[in-house]
Amino acid sequence: MRKQIINVALVAASLTLLSSCGFDPKTPGRVYMPDMTYSNALETYAPSVIVNEDGDSVSTRKPVAGTIPRGWIPADEKIRTNEAYLMSYMSKSYFTHAADKWQEEYDKAAASLKDPLEYTEENKAAGGKLYNTHCINCHGAAGNGQGNLVVLEDGSDGPYTAVPPDYKKRLPEIKDGNIFYSVSYGKGMMGGYGYSLNVTERWQVIHYIKSLAGIDGAATGAGAPKEEEKKDGAKAEAPKADAKKKG
């Protein structure tokens, strides 16, 4: 009798296990712990029951307009006390990089963003390394838009059909803020590099491409002058003042 009970129990257990299985992976059969199978938590970007004023019900909300992430601005005093540097970081709050506002924001960048970096060989060299990693394939080693994705080694057209402009022709026509905006958010067929290059690195790249264009960065009036240059400038003004007194 005991053997029959054991056999019946085994058959019942087997049938129970089989009843929880199915051939359709979307229909698992019987669910014994639904709270473990079906999570009550909202998945990222999944719709929720809460709808905002824009009619958007996505669970992950967009950041509040005009805000920047905590810790976005470095604690470095050279950055926090440099107005141009701060504006480059704060630009994240002022630009939406929306396609329909591109020209408006591009013009705003020209008026509001200034180069905060000193024009040094170190910054230019750092920009050159970044350029060779991110830009050279399209813009070319000489910055003439003849990169290996545009023109193949045999002279035939490459897979990238949108030929970038020659830096020597284009860069003298625009301001540093325009270049920074384009590097950050993209322009035309070029995607933005704000996600992969920090603020300093973007300005270093700009120093390098201006050198490819034959533009003397220090002579344009942009960029923070070195301390020794400030001192030299102050010394140079003193003789002029003395000359006026003698006259």
C-alpha positions as CSV (number, residue, x, y, z in Angstrom):
1,M,0.0,0.0,0.0
2,R,2.8,2.3,0.9
3,K,4.4,1.6,-2.4
4,Q,1.2,2.6,-4.3
5,I,1.0,5.8,-2.4
6,I,4.6,6.7,-3.3
7,N,3.9,5.9,-6.9
8,V,0.8,8.1,-7.0
9,A,2.7,10.9,-5.3
10,L,5.5,10.7,-7.9
11,V,3.0,10.7,-10.8
12,A,1.1,13.7,-9.3
13,A,4.4,15.6,-8.8
14,S,5.4,14.8,-12.4
15,L,2.1,16.0,-13.7
16,T,2.3,19.2,-11.6
17,L,5.8,19.9,-13.0
18,L,4.7,19.3,-16.6
19,S,1.7,21.6,-16.2
20,S,4.0,24.5,-15.4
21,C,5.9,24.0,-18.7
22,G,4.9,25.0,-22.2
23,F,6.2,25.2,-25.7
24,D,5.5,28.9,-26.0
25,P,8.3,30.9,-24.2
26,K,5.8,33.8,-23.7
27,T,3.4,31.5,-21.9
28,P,5.4,29.8,-19.1
29,G,2.4,27.9,-17.8
30,R,1.5,28.0,-14.1
31,V,3.3,30.7,-12.1
32,Y,3.8,29.8,-8.5
33,M,5.5,33.1,-7.4
34,P,4.0,35.9,-9.6
35,D,5.7,38.6,-7.6
36,M,9.1,37.1,-8.7
37,T,8.0,36.5,-12.3
38,Y,6.3,39.8,-12.9
39,S,8.2,42.7,-11.4
40,N,6.2,45.6,-10.0
41,A,9.1,48.0,-10.6
42,L,9.1,50.2,-13.7
43,E,11.6,49.4,-16.4
44,T,13.8,52.1,-17.8
45,Y,11.9,54.2,-20.5
46,A,8.8,51.9,-20.1
47,P,5.4,53.7,-20.0
48,S,4.0,54.4,-16.6
49,V,0.6,55.3,-15.2
50,I,1.8,58.8,-14.4
51,V,1.5,61.3,-17.3
52,N,3.2,64.6,-17.2
53,E,2.0,67.9,-18.6
54,D,3.5,67.2,-22.0
55,G,1.5,63.9,-22.2
56,D,4.7,61.9,-21.7
57,S,4.3,58.8,-19.6
58,V,7.8,57.4,-19.9
59,S,9.1,56.3,-16.5
60,T,12.5,57.9,-16.9
61,R,12.0,61.6,-16.7
62,K,14.1,64.2,-18.6
63,P,16.2,66.5,-16.5
64,V,14.7,69.8,-15.6
65,A,15.4,72.5,-18.2
66,G,18.3,74.8,-17.2
67,T,20.0,72.3,-14.9
68,I,23.3,70.5,-15.0
69,P,24.3,67.2,-13.4
70,R,25.7,67.2,-9.9
71,G,29.5,67.3,-10.1
72,W,29.5,68.4,-13.8
73,I,31.7,71.4,-13.1
74,P,35.1,70.3,-11.7
75,A,36.3,71.6,-8.4
76,D,39.5,72.9,-10.0
77,E,39.8,76.6,-9.0
78,K,41.3,77.5,-12.4
79,I,38.0,76.4,-14.0
80,R,35.7,77.9,-11.3
81,T,37.4,81.3,-11.4
82,N,37.6,81.5,-15.2
83,E,34.4,83.0,-16.6
84,A,35.0,81.6,-20.1
85,Y,35.7,78.1,-18.7
86,L,32.5,78.2,-16.6
87,M,30.4,79.2,-19.5
88,S,31.7,76.3,-21.6
89,Y,30.5,73.9,-18.8
90,M,27.3,75.9,-18.2
91,S,26.4,75.8,-21.9
92,K,24.9,72.4,-21.2
93,S,22.1,74.3,-19.5
94,Y,21.6,76.8,-22.3
95,F,21.6,74.6,-25.4
96,T,19.0,71.9,-26.1
97,H,20.8,70.8,-29.3
98,A,17.3,70.3,-30.8
99,A,17.3,70.1,-34.6
100,D,14.7,72.8,-35.0
101,K,16.8,75.2,-32.9
102,W,20.2,74.4,-34.3
103,Q,20.8,77.7,-36.1
104,E,19.5,79.8,-33.2
105,E,21.7,78.0,-30.7
106,Y,24.7,78.0,-33.2
107,D,24.4,81.8,-33.3
108,K,24.0,82.1,-29.5
109,A,27.2,80.0,-29.1
110,A,29.1,82.4,-31.3
111,A,28.2,85.3,-29.1
112,S,28.5,83.7,-25.6
113,L,31.3,81.1,-25.8
114,K,34.9,82.1,-25.6
115,D,38.1,80.0,-25.6
116,P,39.3,79.6,-22.0
117,L,42.5,77.7,-22.7
118,E,46.0,79.1,-23.0
119,Y,47.6,78.6,-26.4
120,T,50.5,76.3,-25.6
121,E,52.2,73.6,-27.4
122,E,51.0,71.1,-24.7
123,N,47.3,72.0,-25.4
124,K,47.9,71.8,-29.2
125,A,49.7,68.5,-28.9
126,A,46.9,67.1,-26.8
127,G,44.4,68.3,-29.3
128,G,46.3,66.6,-32.1
129,K,46.2,63.2,-30.4
130,L,42.4,63.6,-29.9
131,Y,42.0,64.7,-33.5
132,N,43.9,61.7,-34.8
133,T,41.5,59.5,-32.8
134,H,38.1,61.1,-33.5
135,C,38.4,63.4,-36.6
136,I,41.1,62.4,-39.0
137,N,39.1,59.7,-40.8
138,C,36.8,62.3,-42.2
139,H,38.6,65.6,-42.0
140,G,42.0,64.2,-43.1
141,A,45.5,64.7,-41.6
142,A,45.7,68.2,-43.2
143,G,42.2,69.2,-42.3
144,N,41.2,69.5,-45.9
145,G,38.2,67.1,-45.7
146,Q,40.1,64.4,-47.5
147,G,40.1,61.7,-44.9
148,N,40.2,58.0,-45.7
149,L,36.4,57.7,-45.4
150,V,36.0,60.4,-48.0
151,V,38.8,59.5,-50.4
152,L,40.2,56.0,-50.7
153,E,43.9,55.3,-51.2
154,D,43.3,54.8,-55.0
155,G,41.7,58.2,-55.3
156,S,38.1,56.8,-55.6
157,D,35.2,58.0,-53.4
158,G,35.0,56.5,-50.0
159,P,31.8,55.4,-48.2
160,Y,31.3,58.9,-46.6
161,T,29.7,61.0,-49.3
162,A,29.4,64.3,-47.3
163,V,32.8,66.0,-47.9
164,P,33.8,68.1,-44.8
165,P,34.9,71.7,-45.6
166,D,38.6,72.7,-45.7
167,Y,39.5,74.2,-42.4
168,K,41.6,76.9,-44.1
169,K,38.5,78.1,-45.9
170,R,35.9,77.5,-43.2
171,L,37.4,78.3,-39.8
172,P,38.4,82.0,-40.5
173,E,34.7,82.7,-41.3
174,I,33.3,81.5,-37.9
175,K,33.9,82.2,-34.2
176,D,35.3,79.9,-31.6
177,G,31.9,79.5,-30.1
178,N,30.6,78.2,-33.4
179,I,33.3,75.6,-33.5
180,F,32.7,74.5,-29.9
181,Y,29.0,74.1,-30.6
182,S,29.6,72.0,-33.7
183,V,32.2,69.8,-32.0
184,S,29.8,69.3,-29.0
185,Y,26.5,68.7,-30.8
186,G,27.4,68.0,-34.4
187,K,26.8,69.7,-37.7
188,G,25.3,68.3,-40.8
189,M,26.4,64.7,-41.2
190,M,28.9,65.0,-38.3
191,G,27.7,63.7,-35.0
192,G,28.5,65.5,-31.7
193,Y,31.4,64.6,-29.5
194,G,30.2,66.2,-26.3
195,Y,29.6,62.7,-24.9
196,S,33.1,61.4,-25.5
197,L,35.3,64.6,-25.1
198,N,35.2,66.8,-22.0
199,V,35.2,70.6,-22.2
200,T,39.0,70.9,-22.0
201,E,39.5,68.2,-24.7
202,R,37.1,69.9,-27.1
203,W,38.9,73.2,-26.8
204,Q,42.2,71.4,-27.2
205,V,40.9,69.9,-30.5
206,I,39.9,73.4,-31.6
207,H,43.4,74.7,-30.9
208,Y,44.8,71.9,-33.1
209,I,42.4,72.4,-36.0
210,K,43.0,76.1,-36.0
211,S,46.7,75.4,-36.4
212,L,45.8,73.2,-39.4
213,A,43.9,76.2,-40.8
214,G,47.0,78.4,-40.3
215,I,45.3,80.5,-37.7
216,D,47.5,81.8,-34.9
217,G,45.3,81.2,-31.9
218,A,47.0,83.6,-29.6
219,A,46.7,86.4,-32.2
220,T,43.0,86.0,-32.5
221,G,42.5,87.4,-29.0
222,A,40.8,84.2,-27.8
223,G,42.2,82.0,-25.2
224,A,43.5,82.8,-21.7
225,P,47.0,84.4,-21.9
226,K,49.8,82.9,-19.9
227,E,50.8,84.7,-16.7
228,E,54.2,85.7,-18.1
229,E,52.4,87.2,-21.2
230,K,50.3,89.3,-18.8
231,K,53.4,90.5,-17.0
232,D,55.2,91.3,-20.3
233,G,52.1,93.2,-21.4
234,A,52.1,95.3,-18.3
235,K,55.8,96.1,-18.7
236,A,55.4,97.1,-22.3
237,E,52.8,99.7,-21.4
238,A,55.0,101.4,-18.8
239,P,57.4,103.0,-21.3
240,K,54.5,104.5,-23.2
241,A,53.3,106.2,-20.1
242,D,56.8,107.6,-19.4
243,A,57.1,108.9,-22.9
244,K,53.9,110.9,-22.5
245,K,55.2,112.5,-19.4
246,K,58.5,113.5,-21.2
247,G,56.6,115.0,-24.1
